[in-house]
C-alpha cells in the first residue's frame, strides 16, 4: 500500500484529521504512480523503433507533459492538506506496489501492447481511490476523476493501435507486459 505520510499537525478546514491522513495516503500513492508513469512514458518515447516510429514517438510526449502536471497537482494537494509530498526516486521505488516497466528497445506495437497493461493498472487504482474518496473528501475525488478522464483518453489512444476492425484487442488475453508486448507485436 501507499506511503504512510504520518500524522498531520493541521489540515484544511472541515475535514476530520484522520480522514485527511487517509486522503494524503491516497494522494501519495497516486503521486508515486504519476511520477512512475511520466518517466516510463519518456522511456517508451526514446525506445520505440520501427516503421511507425515518428507517430508513436510524438504521440507519447503530450501524455508525459499531462502526467507530469498531475504529479504537481497531487503533490500540492498533499501540502495543502498539511502533509509532506514524497517525490524522490528512491521513495517511488521503495513504495510502489507495481513492477518496473520491463521492455527496452522494441517495436512501437510491442511498447503499445505493454502500455495497454500499464494504463490498465494505473486506471484501476485511480478508480479504486475514487470510490474510497466518496466518503472522505470530494475535492480530492474531483481531482482524481479529472485525471482519470485524461488517463482513459490516453489509454484509448494506445488501444486504438491494438484494435482490429471487429473491435477486438490483440492484448485481450495478456495479464502482464511481458505477455502483452509479443501479443501486440
Ligand atoms: Fe523527445
Backbone and ligand atoms as CSV (ligand in chain L), in Angstrom:
chain,resi,resn,atom,element,x,y,z
A,1,UNK,N,N,0.856,-1.199,0.000
A,1,UNK,CA,C,0.000,0.000,0.000
A,1,UNK,C,C,0.879,1.232,0.000
A,2,UNK,N,N,0.239,2.349,-0.022
A,2,UNK,CA,C,0.967,3.615,-0.189
A,2,UNK,C,C,1.792,3.979,1.040
A,3,UNK,N,N,2.659,4.946,0.820
A,3,UNK,CA,C,3.469,5.502,1.893
A,3,UNK,C,C,2.588,6.057,2.996
A,4,UNK,N,N,2.962,5.801,4.241
A,4,UNK,CA,C,2.306,6.492,5.334
A,4,UNK,C,C,2.962,7.851,5.495
A,5,UNK,N,N,2.205,8.884,5.243
A,5,UNK,CA,C,2.743,10.244,5.292
A,5,UNK,C,C,2.821,10.762,6.722
A,6,UNK,N,N,2.380,9.968,7.702
A,6,UNK,CA,C,2.487,10.370,9.097
A,6,UNK,C,C,1.303,11.191,9.557
A,7,UNK,N,N,1.380,11.584,10.815
A,7,UNK,CA,C,0.302,12.371,11.435
A,7,UNK,C,C,0.339,13.806,10.927
A,8,UNK,N,N,-0.840,14.372,10.737
A,8,UNK,CA,C,-0.934,15.767,10.302
A,8,UNK,C,C,-1.057,16.674,11.519
A,9,UNK,N,N,-0.339,17.805,11.499
A,9,UNK,CA,C,-0.430,18.801,12.584
A,9,UNK,C,C,-1.599,19.743,12.347
A,10,UNK,N,N,-1.964,19.915,11.081
A,10,UNK,CA,C,-3.149,20.709,10.726
A,10,UNK,C,C,-3.642,20.168,9.399
A,11,UNK,N,N,-4.876,20.524,9.047
A,11,UNK,CA,C,-5.359,20.200,7.704
A,11,UNK,C,C,-6.325,21.287,7.260
A,12,UNK,N,N,-6.885,21.094,6.074
A,12,UNK,CA,C,-7.787,22.109,5.532
A,12,UNK,C,C,-9.110,22.078,6.329
A,13,UNK,N,N,-9.784,23.207,6.480
A,13,UNK,CA,C,-10.972,23.251,7.337
A,13,UNK,C,C,-12.081,22.312,6.867
A,14,UNK,N,N,-12.772,21.735,7.838
A,14,UNK,CA,C,-13.959,20.948,7.531
A,14,UNK,C,C,-13.699,19.484,7.264
A,15,UNK,N,N,-12.437,19.048,7.336
A,15,UNK,CA,C,-12.120,17.616,7.175
A,15,UNK,C,C,-11.608,17.092,8.506
A,16,UNK,N,N,-12.136,15.955,8.906
A,16,UNK,CA,C,-11.647,15.252,10.082
A,16,UNK,C,C,-10.167,14.875,9.854
A,17,UNK,N,N,-9.332,15.052,10.882
A,17,UNK,CA,C,-7.890,14.838,10.699
A,17,UNK,C,C,-7.569,13.404,10.281
A,18,UNK,N,N,-8.245,12.442,10.872
A,18,UNK,CA,C,-7.979,11.041,10.498
A,18,UNK,C,C,-8.368,10.796,9.034
A,19,UNK,N,N,-9.472,11.395,8.608
A,19,UNK,CA,C,-9.862,11.283,7.195
A,19,UNK,C,C,-8.796,11.920,6.306
A,20,UNK,N,N,-8.310,13.102,6.706
A,20,UNK,CA,C,-7.298,13.804,5.907
A,20,UNK,C,C,-6.018,12.972,5.801
A,21,UNK,N,N,-5.671,12.279,6.870
A,21,UNK,CA,C,-4.460,11.436,6.816
A,21,UNK,C,C,-4.633,10.315,5.792
A,22,UNK,N,N,-5.804,9.747,5.730
A,22,UNK,CA,C,-6.066,8.707,4.729
A,22,UNK,C,C,-6.053,9.309,3.315
A,23,UNK,N,N,-6.619,10.501,3.170
A,23,UNK,CA,C,-6.620,11.172,1.858
A,23,UNK,C,C,-5.180,11.427,1.408
A,24,UNK,N,N,-4.333,11.871,2.331
A,24,UNK,CA,C,-2.927,12.113,1.990
A,24,UNK,C,C,-2.257,10.812,1.542
A,25,UNK,N,N,-2.575,9.719,2.203
A,25,UNK,CA,C,-2.013,8.424,1.791
A,25,UNK,C,C,-2.451,8.064,0.368
A,26,UNK,N,N,-3.726,8.285,0.068
A,26,UNK,CA,C,-4.219,8.004,-1.290
A,26,UNK,C,C,-3.549,8.927,-2.308
A,27,UNK,N,N,-3.377,10.197,-1.947
A,27,UNK,CA,C,-2.704,11.152,-2.840
A,27,UNK,C,C,-1.245,10.741,-3.064
A,28,UNK,N,N,-0.577,10.310,-1.995
A,28,UNK,CA,C,0.834,9.925,-2.131
A,28,UNK,C,C,0.986,8.706,-3.041
A,29,UNK,N,N,0.068,7.760,-2.931
A,29,UNK,CA,C,0.120,6.581,-3.795
A,29,UNK,C,C,-0.057,6.990,-5.261
A,30,UNK,N,N,-0.982,7.923,-5.534
A,30,UNK,CA,C,-1.181,8.416,-6.914
A,30,UNK,C,C,0.012,9.262,-7.369
A,31,UNK,N,N,0.655,9.993,-6.430
A,31,UNK,CA,C,1.857,10.764,-6.792
A,31,UNK,C,C,2.967,9.816,-7.249
A,32,UNK,N,N,3.159,8.716,-6.523
A,32,UNK,CA,C,4.146,7.733,-6.984
A,32,UNK,C,C,3.763,7.184,-8.353
A,33,UNK,N,N,2.467,6.900,-8.552
A,33,UNK,CA,C,2.010,6.343,-9.836
A,33,UNK,C,C,2.244,7.338,-10.975
A,34,UNK,N,N,1.942,8.617,-10.738
A,34,UNK,CA,C,2.106,9.631,-11.793
A,34,UNK,C,C,3.588,9.841,-12.102
A,35,UNK,N,N,4.419,9.908,-11.056
A,35,UNK,CA,C,5.863,10.074,-11.299
A,35,UNK,C,C,6.434,8.872,-12.051
A,36,UNK,N,N,6.028,7.682,-11.661
A,36,UNK,CA,C,6.490,6.470,-12.340
A,36,UNK,C,C,6.007,6.481,-13.802
A,37,UNK,N,N,4.744,6.872,-14.014
A,37,UNK,CA,C,4.165,6.821,-15.357
A,37,UNK,C,C,4.821,7.826,-16.299
A,38,UNK,N,N,5.067,9.066,-15.850
A,38,UNK,CA,C,5.647,10.023,-16.815
A,38,UNK,C,C,7.090,9.646,-17.162
A,39,UNK,N,N,7.816,9.054,-16.202
A,39,UNK,CA,C,9.173,8.577,-16.514
A,39,UNK,C,C,9.118,7.382,-17.467
A,40,UNK,N,N,8.178,6.479,-17.232
A,40,UNK,CA,C,8.031,5.299,-18.090
A,40,UNK,C,C,7.623,5.712,-19.507
A,41,UNK,N,N,6.729,6.688,-19.609
A,41,UNK,CA,C,6.308,7.144,-20.940
A,41,UNK,C,C,7.481,7.768,-21.700
A,42,UNK,N,N,8.352,8.517,-21.001
A,42,UNK,CA,C,9.540,9.067,-21.670
A,42,UNK,C,C,10.453,7.935,-22.143
A,43,UNK,N,N,10.606,6.905,-21.311
A,43,UNK,CA,C,11.408,5.742,-21.683
A,43,UNK,C,C,10.857,5.113,-22.977
A,44,UNK,N,N,9.539,5.018,-23.077
A,44,UNK,CA,C,8.919,4.475,-24.292
A,44,UNK,C,C,9.183,5.415,-25.470
A,45,UNK,N,N,9.009,6.707,-25.270
A,45,UNK,CA,C,9.268,7.735,-26.304
A,45,UNK,C,C,10.672,7.559,-26.897
A,46,UNK,N,N,11.644,7.218,-26.042
A,46,UNK,CA,C,13.031,7.073,-26.503
A,46,UNK,C,C,13.324,5.711,-27.121
A,47,UNK,N,N,12.562,4.682,-26.767
A,47,UNK,CA,C,12.939,3.304,-27.125
A,47,UNK,C,C,12.117,2.654,-28.212
A,48,UNK,N,N,11.074,3.344,-28.708
A,48,UNK,CA,C,10.292,2.736,-29.789
A,48,UNK,C,C,11.110,2.739,-31.091
A,49,UNK,N,N,10.949,1.656,-31.863
A,49,UNK,CA,C,11.579,1.549,-33.187
A,49,UNK,C,C,10.559,0.977,-34.175
A,50,UNK,N,N,10.879,1.133,-35.463
A,50,UNK,CA,C,10.043,0.525,-36.493
A,50,UNK,C,C,9.387,1.565,-37.380
A,51,UNK,N,N,8.613,1.079,-38.378
A,51,UNK,CA,C,8.068,1.984,-39.404
A,51,UNK,C,C,7.099,3.040,-38.866
A,52,UNK,N,N,6.522,2.816,-37.690
A,52,UNK,CA,C,5.577,3.800,-37.130
A,52,UNK,C,C,6.230,4.639,-36.033
A,53,UNK,N,N,7.585,4.658,-36.080
A,53,UNK,CA,C,8.329,5.359,-35.026
A,53,UNK,C,C,7.819,6.764,-34.757
A,54,UNK,N,N,7.771,7.587,-35.813
A,54,UNK,CA,C,7.569,9.019,-35.539
A,54,UNK,C,C,6.179,9.305,-34.975
A,55,UNK,N,N,5.164,8.558,-35.430
A,55,UNK,CA,C,3.813,8.846,-34.920
A,55,UNK,C,C,3.689,8.461,-33.446
A,56,UNK,N,N,4.283,7.322,-33.068
A,56,UNK,CA,C,4.185,6.895,-31.664
A,56,UNK,C,C,5.109,7.746,-30.792
A,57,UNK,N,N,6.331,7.979,-31.263
A,57,UNK,CA,C,7.282,8.843,-30.542
A,57,UNK,C,C,6.632,10.195,-30.217
A,58,UNK,N,N,5.962,10.780,-31.188
A,58,UNK,CA,C,5.359,12.102,-30.974
A,58,UNK,C,C,4.030,12.028,-30.226
A,59,UNK,N,N,3.337,10.896,-30.296
A,59,UNK,CA,C,2.081,10.746,-29.553
A,59,UNK,C,C,2.326,10.726,-28.049
A,60,UNK,N,N,3.501,10.210,-27.648
A,60,UNK,CA,C,3.768,9.988,-26.223
A,60,UNK,C,C,4.064,11.284,-25.473
A,61,UNK,N,N,4.716,12.253,-26.105
A,61,UNK,CA,C,5.172,13.438,-25.364
A,61,UNK,C,C,4.044,14.249,-24.705
A,62,UNK,N,N,2.923,14.476,-25.382
A,62,UNK,CA,C,1.838,15.189,-24.676
A,62,UNK,C,C,1.329,14.416,-23.451
A,63,UNK,N,N,1.404,13.087,-23.484
A,63,UNK,CA,C,1.000,12.291,-22.320
A,63,UNK,C,C,1.993,12.518,-21.174
A,64,UNK,N,N,3.290,12.569,-21.504
A,64,UNK,CA,C,4.318,12.849,-20.486
A,64,UNK,C,C,4.017,14.185,-19.799
A,65,UNK,N,N,3.766,15.206,-20.606
A,65,UNK,CA,C,3.545,16.547,-20.048
A,65,UNK,C,C,2.299,16.585,-19.167
A,66,UNK,N,N,1.239,15.949,-19.627
A,66,UNK,CA,C,-0.011,15.947,-18.859
A,66,UNK,C,C,0.184,15.225,-17.524
A,67,UNK,N,N,0.842,14.071,-17.560
A,67,UNK,CA,C,1.003,13.269,-16.334
A,67,UNK,C,C,1.972,13.960,-15.362
A,68,UNK,N,N,2.973,14.678,-15.886
A,68,UNK,CA,C,3.846,15.485,-15.000
A,68,UNK,C,C,3.023,16.555,-14.291
A,69,UNK,N,N,2.082,17.125,-15.008
A,69,UNK,CA,C,1.179,18.107,-14.388
A,69,UNK,C,C,0.317,17.471,-13.304
A,70,UNK,N,N,-0.131,16.228,-13.529
A,70,UNK,CA,C,-0.897,15.517,-12.495
A,70,UNK,C,C,-0.061,15.403,-11.218
A,71,UNK,N,N,1.208,15.032,-11.383
A,71,UNK,CA,C,2.087,14.850,-10.219
A,71,UNK,C,C,2.176,16.153,-9.424
A,72,UNK,N,N,2.326,17.268,-10.127
A,72,UNK,CA,C,2.421,18.561,-9.442
A,72,UNK,C,C,1.130,18.859,-8.668
A,73,UNK,N,N,0.000,18.601,-9.289
A,73,UNK,CA,C,-1.282,18.865,-8.613
A,73,UNK,C,C,-1.470,17.952,-7.397
A,74,UNK,N,N,-1.101,16.685,-7.532
A,74,UNK,CA,C,-1.241,15.736,-6.420
A,74,UNK,C,C,-0.340,16.157,-5.252
A,75,UNK,N,N,0.913,16.516,-5.575
A,75,UNK,CA,C,1.873,16.897,-4.531
A,75,UNK,C,C,1.393,18.157,-3.795
A,76,UNK,N,N,0.894,19.123,-4.540
A,76,UNK,CA,C,0.460,20.370,-3.908
A,76,UNK,C,C,-0.819,20.168,-3.101
A,77,UNK,N,N,-1.640,19.196,-3.490
A,77,UNK,CA,C,-2.820,18.858,-2.680
A,77,UNK,C,C,-2.378,18.224,-1.352
A,78,UNK,N,N,-1.340,17.400,-1.379
A,78,UNK,CA,C,-0.803,16.821,-0.138
A,78,UNK,C,C,-0.357,17.941,0.804
A,79,UNK,N,N,0.392,18.904,0.273
A,79,UNK,CA,C,0.863,20.019,1.100
A,79,UNK,C,C,-0.307,20.853,1.605
A,80,UNK,N,N,-1.305,21.064,0.753
A,80,UNK,CA,C,-2.493,21.830,1.148
A,80,UNK,C,C,-3.193,21.189,2.336
A,81,UNK,N,N,-3.188,19.853,2.375
A,81,UNK,CA,C,-3.849,19.117,3.460
A,81,UNK,C,C,-2.950,18.996,4.695
A,82,UNK,N,N,-1.757,19.602,4.654
A,82,UNK,CA,C,-0.869,19.579,5.817
A,82,UNK,C,C,0.174,18.484,5.784
A,83,UNK,N,N,0.267,17.745,4.682
A,83,UNK,CA,C,1.236,16.654,4.563
A,83,UNK,C,C,2.494,17.087,3.840
A,84,UNK,N,N,3.429,16.148,3.711
A,84,UNK,CA,C,4.700,16.392,3.046
A,84,UNK,C,C,4.831,15.441,1.863
A,85,UNK,N,N,4.708,15.946,0.616
A,85,UNK,CA,C,4.777,15.057,-0.546
A,85,UNK,C,C,6.153,14.434,-0.712
A,86,UNK,N,N,6.172,13.160,-1.018
A,86,UNK,CA,C,7.426,12.437,-1.231
A,86,UNK,C,C,7.630,12.255,-2.738
A,87,UNK,N,N,8.687,12.890,-3.287
A,87,UNK,CA,C,8.871,12.858,-4.732
A,87,UNK,C,C,10.245,12.410,-5.191
A,88,UNK,N,N,11.063,11.873,-4.286
A,88,UNK,CA,C,12.403,11.438,-4.693
A,88,UNK,C,C,12.334,10.071,-5.386
A,89,UNK,N,N,13.291,9.788,-6.287
A,89,UNK,CA,C,13.269,8.491,-6.979
A,89,UNK,C,C,13.245,7.305,-6.019
A,90,UNK,N,N,14.037,7.379,-4.953
A,90,UNK,CA,C,14.074,6.258,-4.001
A,90,UNK,C,C,12.734,6.013,-3.347
A,91,UNK,N,N,11.999,7.082,-3.059
A,91,UNK,CA,C,10.700,6.885,-2.398
A,91,UNK,C,C,9.703,6.238,-3.348
A,92,UNK,N,N,9.816,6.539,-4.641
A,92,UNK,CA,C,8.938,5.873,-5.618
A,92,UNK,C,C,9.228,4.370,-5.620
A,93,UNK,N,N,10.516,4.041,-5.757
A,93,UNK,CA,C,10.910,2.632,-5.873
A,93,UNK,C,C,10.580,1.869,-4.586
A,94,UNK,N,N,10.805,2.516,-3.433
A,94,UNK,CA,C,10.561,1.835,-2.152
A,94,UNK,C,C,9.076,1.586,-1.900
A,95,UNK,N,N,8.215,2.451,-2.417
A,95,UNK,CA,C,6.804,2.401,-2.004
A,95,UNK,C,C,5.830,1.965,-3.086
A,96,UNK,N,N,6.267,1.856,-4.317
A,96,UNK,CA,C,5.318,1.466,-5.359
A,96,UNK,C,C,4.939,-0.003,-5.180
A,97,UNK,N,N,3.736,-0.340,-5.647
A,97,UNK,CA,C,3.209,-1.695,-5.476
A,97,UNK,C,C,3.159,-2.427,-6.815
A,98,UNK,N,N,3.826,-1.869,-7.834
A,98,UNK,CA,C,3.828,-2.468,-9.164
A,98,UNK,C,C,5.285,-2.675,-9.579
A,99,UNK,N,N,5.487,-3.474,-10.622
A,99,UNK,CA,C,6.837,-3.789,-11.090
A,99,UNK,C,C,7.373,-2.704,-12.018
A,100,UNK,N,N,8.696,-2.628,-12.084
A,100,UNK,CA,C,9.384,-1.756,-13.039
A,100,UNK,C,C,8.948,-2.115,-14.468
A,101,UNK,N,N,8.775,-1.121,-15.321
A,101,UNK,CA,C,8.467,-1.369,-16.733
A,101,UNK,C,C,9.571,-2.238,-17.330
A,102,UNK,N,N,9.186,-3.282,-18.058
A,102,UNK,CA,C,10.140,-4.345,-18.363
A,102,UNK,C,C,10.648,-4.370,-19.804
A,103,UNK,N,N,10.191,-3.446,-20.664
A,103,UNK,CA,C,10.536,-3.511,-22.087
A,103,UNK,C,C,11.597,-2.461,-22.412
A,104,UNK,N,N,12.674,-2.864,-23.099
A,104,UNK,CA,C,13.697,-1.925,-23.549
A,104,UNK,C,C,13.429,-1.500,-24.985
A,105,UNK,N,N,14.456,-1.482,-25.828
A,105,UNK,CA,C,14.237,-1.125,-27.238
A,105,UNK,C,C,13.340,-2.177,-27.879
A,106,UNK,N,N,12.247,-1.740,-28.473
A,106,UNK,CA,C,11.277,-2.677,-29.051
A,106,UNK,C,C,10.412,-1.920,-30.048
A,107,UNK,N,N,9.641,-2.682,-30.824
A,107,UNK,CA,C,8.808,-2.038,-31.846
A,107,UNK,C,C,7.700,-1.200,-31.198
A,108,UNK,N,N,7.176,-0.289,-31.993
A,108,UNK,CA,C,6.074,0.542,-31.498
A,108,UNK,C,C,4.907,-0.332,-31.025
A,109,UNK,N,N,4.581,-1.396,-31.764
A,109,UNK,CA,C,3.449,-2.252,-31.364
A,109,UNK,C,C,3.729,-2.953,-30.036
A,110,UNK,N,N,4.958,-3.442,-29.863
A,110,UNK,CA,C,5.284,-4.112,-28.592
A,110,UNK,C,C,5.154,-3.153,-27.412
A,111,UNK,N,N,5.676,-1.937,-27.559
A,111,UNK,CA,C,5.544,-0.968,-26.457
A,111,UNK,C,C,4.088,-0.598,-26.213
A,112,UNK,N,N,3.314,-0.424,-27.285
A,112,UNK,CA,C,1.911,-0.061,-27.096
A,112,UNK,C,C,1.148,-1.199,-26.411
A,113,UNK,N,N,1.488,-2.440,-26.748
A,113,UNK,CA,C,0.880,-3.584,-26.056
A,113,UNK,C,C,1.197,-3.550,-24.564
A,114,UNK,N,N,2.455,-3.285,-24.233
A,114,UNK,CA,C,2.855,-3.204,-22.822
A,114,UNK,C,C,2.184,-2.009,-22.137
A,115,UNK,N,N,2.079,-0.873,-22.852
A,115,UNK,CA,C,1.438,0.312,-22.259
A,115,UNK,C,C,-0.050,0.078,-22.004
A,116,UNK,N,N,-0.680,-0.779,-22.798
A,116,UNK,CA,C,-2.074,-1.134,-22.520
A,116,UNK,C,C,-2.174,-1.680,-21.092
A,117,UNK,N,N,-1.248,-2.566,-20.717
A,117,UNK,CA,C,-1.262,-3.147,-19.367
A,117,UNK,C,C,-0.916,-2.100,-18.310
A,118,UNK,N,N,0.029,-1.226,-18.628
A,118,UNK,CA,C,0.395,-0.155,-17.684
A,118,UNK,C,C,-0.829,0.714,-17.382
A,119,UNK,N,N,-1.507,1.158,-18.434
A,119,UNK,CA,C,-2.682,2.013,-18.226
A,119,UNK,C,C,-3.805,1.256,-17.505
A,120,UNK,N,N,-3.972,-0.030,-17.808
A,120,UNK,CA,C,-4.991,-0.801,-17.074
A,120,UNK,C,C,-4.746,-0.731,-15.576
A,121,UNK,N,N,-3.478,-0.926,-15.182
A,121,UNK,CA,C,-3.139,-0.915,-13.753
A,121,UNK,C,C,-3.344,0.454,-13.121
A,122,UNK,N,N,-2.851,1.490,-13.802
A,122,UNK,CA,C,-2.943,2.844,-13.231
A,122,UNK,C,C,-4.402,3.275,-13.097
A,123,UNK,N,N,-5.191,3.030,-14.136
A,123,UNK,CA,C,-6.585,3.484,-14.130
A,123,UNK,C,C,-7.406,2.714,-13.091
A,124,UNK,N,N,-7.162,1.422,-12.973
A,124,UNK,CA,C,-7.887,0.634,-11.967
A,124,UNK,C,C,-7.619,1.174,-10.566
A,125,UNK,N,N,-6.364,1.537,-10.284
A,125,UNK,CA,C,-6.026,2.092,-8.966
A,125,UNK,C,C,-6.682,3.444,-8.738
A,126,UNK,N,N,-6.717,4.283,-9.773
A,126,UNK,CA,C,-7.418,5.574,-9.647
A,126,UNK,C,C,-8.889,5.347,-9.326
A,127,UNK,N,N,-9.518,4.414,-10.027
A,127,UNK,CA,C,-10.954,4.198,-9.806
A,127,UNK,C,C,-11.225,3.641,-8.405
A,128,UNK,N,N,-10.334,2.781,-7.898
A,128,UNK,CA,C,-10.489,2.294,-6.516
A,128,UNK,C,C,-10.418,3.463,-5.534
A,129,UNK,N,N,-9.467,4.372,-5.761
A,129,UNK,CA,C,-9.313,5.524,-4.859
A,129,UNK,C,C,-10.518,6.458,-4.966
A,130,UNK,N,N,-11.053,6.636,-6.170
A,130,UNK,CA,C,-12.241,7.486,-6.352
A,130,UNK,C,C,-13.396,6.962,-5.504
A,131,UNK,N,N,-13.576,5.624,-5.509
A,131,UNK,CA,C,-14.665,5.024,-4.698
A,131,UNK,C,C,-14.440,5.321,-3.215
A,132,UNK,N,N,-13.215,5.134,-2.752
A,132,UNK,CA,C,-12.931,5.354,-1.327
A,132,UNK,C,C,-13.105,6.823,-0.932
A,133,UNK,N,N,-12.732,7.736,-1.835
A,133,UNK,CA,C,-12.810,9.175,-1.532
A,133,UNK,C,C,-14.251,9.670,-1.433
A,134,UNK,N,N,-15.189,8.897,-1.927
A,134,UNK,CA,C,-16.599,9.275,-1.843
A,134,UNK,C,C,-16.997,9.592,-0.406
A,135,UNK,N,N,-16.413,8.885,0.544
A,135,UNK,CA,C,-16.756,9.086,1.957
A,135,UNK,C,C,-15.737,9.948,2.695
A,136,UNK,N,N,-14.674,10.403,2.000
A,136,UNK,CA,C,-13.580,11.113,2.690
A,136,UNK,C,C,-13.442,12.579,2.281
A,137,UNK,N,N,-13.332,12.832,0.963
A,137,UNK,CA,C,-13.035,14.194,0.510
A,137,UNK,C,C,-13.408,14.341,-0.967
A,138,UNK,N,N,-14.489,15.060,-1.216
A,138,UNK,CA,C,-14.984,15.199,-2.589
A,138,UNK,C,C,-14.102,16.119,-3.425
A,139,UNK,N,N,-13.341,17.000,-2.784
A,139,UNK,CA,C,-12.455,17.896,-3.543
A,139,UNK,C,C,-11.299,17.085,-4.148
A,140,UNK,N,N,-10.681,16.243,-3.341
A,140,UNK,CA,C,-9.632,15.358,-3.864
A,140,UNK,C,C,-10.223,14.376,-4.868
A,141,UNK,N,N,-11.425,13.888,-4.588
A,141,UNK,CA,C,-12.081,12.966,-5.527
A,141,UNK,C,C,-12.244,13.629,-6.891
A,142,UNK,N,N,-12.616,14.913,-6.892
A,142,UNK,CA,C,-12.806,15.652,-8.146
A,142,UNK,C,C,-11.497,15.692,-8.944
A,143,UNK,N,N,-10.371,15.917,-8.256
A,143,UNK,CA,C,-9.060,15.909,-8.927
A,143,UNK,C,C,-8.779,14.534,-9.532
A,144,UNK,N,N,-9.041,13.472,-8.773
A,144,UNK,CA,C,-8.782,12.113,-9.267
A,144,UNK,C,C,-9.672,11.793,-10.475
A,145,UNK,N,N,-10.925,12.253,-10.427
A,145,UNK,CA,C,-11.839,11.998,-11.555
A,145,UNK,C,C,-11.315,12.695,-12.811
A,146,UNK,N,N,-10.887,13.952,-12.676
A,146,UNK,CA,C,-10.376,14.697,-13.841
A,146,UNK,C,C,-9.128,14.021,-14.413
A,147,UNK,N,N,-8.248,13.545,-13.537
A,147,UNK,CA,C,-7.030,12.876,-14.011
A,147,UNK,C,C,-7.377,11.536,-14.672
A,148,UNK,N,N,-8.332,10.817,-14.113
A,148,UNK,CA,C,-8.744,9.532,-14.697
A,148,UNK,C,C,-9.349,9.734,-16.085
A,149,UNK,N,N,-10.109,10.801,-16.243
A,149,UNK,CA,C,-10.692,11.111,-17.548
A,149,UNK,C,C,-9.593,11.220,-18.609
A,150,UNK,N,N,-8.507,11.921,-18.294
A,150,UNK,CA,C,-7.383,12.068,-19.238
A,150,UNK,C,C,-6.664,10.738,-19.444
A,151,UNK,N,N,-6.448,10.000,-18.368
A,151,UNK,CA,C,-5.741,8.720,-18.478
A,151,UNK,C,C,-6.529,7.739,-19.348
A,152,UNK,N,N,-7.849,7.766,-19.207
A,152,UNK,CA,C,-8.675,6.861,-20.021
A,152,UNK,C,C,-8.641,7.274,-21.498
A,153,UNK,N,N,-8.549,8.572,-21.757
A,153,UNK,CA,C,-8.389,9.040,-23.144
A,153,UNK,C,C,-7.059,8.537,-23.717
A,154,UNK,N,N,-5.969,8.685,-22.943
A,154,UNK,CA,C,-4.654,8.229,-23.408
A,154,UNK,C,C,-4.647,6.714,-23.601
A,155,UNK,N,N,-5.357,6.004,-22.721
A,155,UNK,CA,C,-5.455,4.541,-22.852
A,155,UNK,C,C,-6.127,4.180,-24.176
A,156,UNK,N,N,-7.139,4.944,-24.542
A,156,UNK,CA,C,-7.788,4.705,-25.841
A,156,UNK,C,C,-6.814,4.968,-26.991
A,157,UNK,N,N,-6.011,6.049,-26.900
A,157,UNK,CA,C,-5.021,6.315,-27.959
A,157,UNK,C,C,-4.115,5.092,-28.139
A,158,UNK,N,N,-3.712,4.496,-27.026
A,158,UNK,CA,C,-2.861,3.304,-27.072
A,158,UNK,C,C,-3.644,2.132,-27.671
A,159,UNK,N,N,-4.833,1.887,-27.158
A,159,UNK,CA,C,-5.606,0.717,-27.572
A,159,UNK,C,C,-6.052,0.797,-29.030
A,160,UNK,N,N,-6.239,2.005,-29.562
A,160,UNK,CA,C,-6.650,2.137,-30.964
A,160,UNK,C,C,-5.617,1.518,-31.907
A,161,UNK,N,N,-4.357,1.433,-31.435
A,161,UNK,CA,C,-3.296,0.794,-32.229
A,161,UNK,C,C,-3.332,-0.730,-32.127
A,162,UNK,N,N,-4.111,-1.252,-31.171
A,162,UNK,CA,C,-4.098,-2.689,-30.867
A,162,UNK,C,C,-5.412,-3.356,-31.267
A,163,UNK,N,N,-6.298,-2.552,-31.841
A,163,UNK,CA,C,-7.666,-2.987,-32.109
A,163,UNK,C,C,-7.801,-3.397,-33.580
A,164,UNK,N,N,-8.598,-4.440,-33.835
A,164,UNK,CA,C,-8.876,-4.786,-35.234
A,164,UNK,C,C,-10.254,-4.237,-35.645
A,165,UNK,N,N,-10.646,-4.526,-36.878
A,165,UNK,CA,C,-11.886,-3.941,-37.410
A,165,UNK,C,C,-13.124,-4.415,-36.658
A,166,UNK,N,N,-13.020,-5.588,-36.000
A,166,UNK,CA,C,-14.173,-6.084,-35.235
A,166,UNK,C,C,-14.249,-5.443,-33.849
A,167,UNK,N,N,-13.196,-4.683,-33.474
A,167,UNK,CA,C,-13.170,-4.068,-32.138
A,167,UNK,C,C,-12.426,-4.895,-31.113
A,168,UNK,N,N,-11.817,-6.021,-31.538
A,168,UNK,CA,C,-11.088,-6.886,-30.594
A,168,UNK,C,C,-9.670,-6.359,-30.386
A,169,UNK,N,N,-9.167,-6.485,-29.155
A,169,UNK,CA,C,-7.812,-6.058,-28.817
A,169,UNK,C,C,-6.836,-7.238,-28.915
A,170,UNK,N,N,-5.678,-6.993,-29.522
A,170,UNK,CA,C,-4.665,-8.054,-29.630
A,170,UNK,C,C,-4.124,-8.460,-28.265
A,171,UNK,N,N,-4.267,-7.580,-27.280
A,171,UNK,CA,C,-3.730,-7.837,-25.937
A,171,UNK,C,C,-4.785,-8.381,-24.968
A,172,UNK,N,N,-5.956,-8.750,-25.479
A,172,UNK,CA,C,-7.080,-9.084,-24.586
A,172,UNK,C,C,-6.749,-10.188,-23.584
A,173,UNK,N,N,-5.932,-11.169,-23.989
A,173,UNK,CA,C,-5.654,-12.293,-23.092
A,173,UNK,C,C,-4.421,-12.066,-22.226
A,174,UNK,N,N,-3.728,-10.955,-22.419
A,174,UNK,CA,C,-2.465,-10.720,-21.706
A,174,UNK,C,C,-2.715,-10.294,-20.266
A,175,UNK,N,N,-1.906,-10.809,-19.369
A,175,UNK,CA,C,-2.032,-10.422,-17.960
A,175,UNK,C,C,-0.770,-9.739,-17.446
A,176,UNK,N,N,0.228,-9.590,-18.326
A,176,UNK,CA,C,1.456,-8.902,-17.929
A,176,UNK,C,C,2.005,-8.181,-19.153
A,177,UNK,N,N,2.903,-7.205,-18.908
A,177,UNK,CA,C,3.565,-6.509,-20.022
A,177,UNK,C,C,4.299,-7.508,-20.907
A,178,UNK,N,N,4.937,-8.489,-20.267
A,178,UNK,CA,C,5.705,-9.499,-20.999
A,178,UNK,C,C,4.844,-10.337,-21.930
A,179,UNK,N,N,3.577,-10.551,-21.577
A,179,UNK,CA,C,2.635,-11.254,-22.472
A,179,UNK,C,C,2.082,-10.293,-23.524
A,180,UNK,N,N,1.834,-9.056,-23.096
A,180,UNK,CA,C,1.149,-8.104,-23.981
A,180,UNK,C,C,2.032,-7.688,-25.158
A,181,UNK,N,N,3.341,-7.501,-24.912
A,181,UNK,CA,C,4.222,-6.998,-25.970
A,181,UNK,C,C,4.248,-7.931,-27.178
A,182,UNK,N,N,4.512,-9.254,-26.999
A,182,UNK,CA,C,4.502,-10.126,-28.182
A,182,UNK,C,C,3.103,-10.301,-28.781
A,183,UNK,N,N,2.055,-10.266,-27.952
A,183,UNK,CA,C,0.694,-10.392,-28.483
A,183,UNK,C,C,0.380,-9.212,-29.412
A,184,UNK,N,N,0.854,-8.034,-29.050
A,184,UNK,CA,C,0.603,-6.839,-29.872
A,184,UNK,C,C,1.533,-6.793,-31.077
A,185,UNK,N,N,2.766,-7.302,-30.896
A,185,UNK,CA,C,3.757,-7.240,-31.968
A,185,UNK,C,C,3.457,-8.218,-33.073
L,1,LIG,FE,FE,11.906,13.789,-27.130
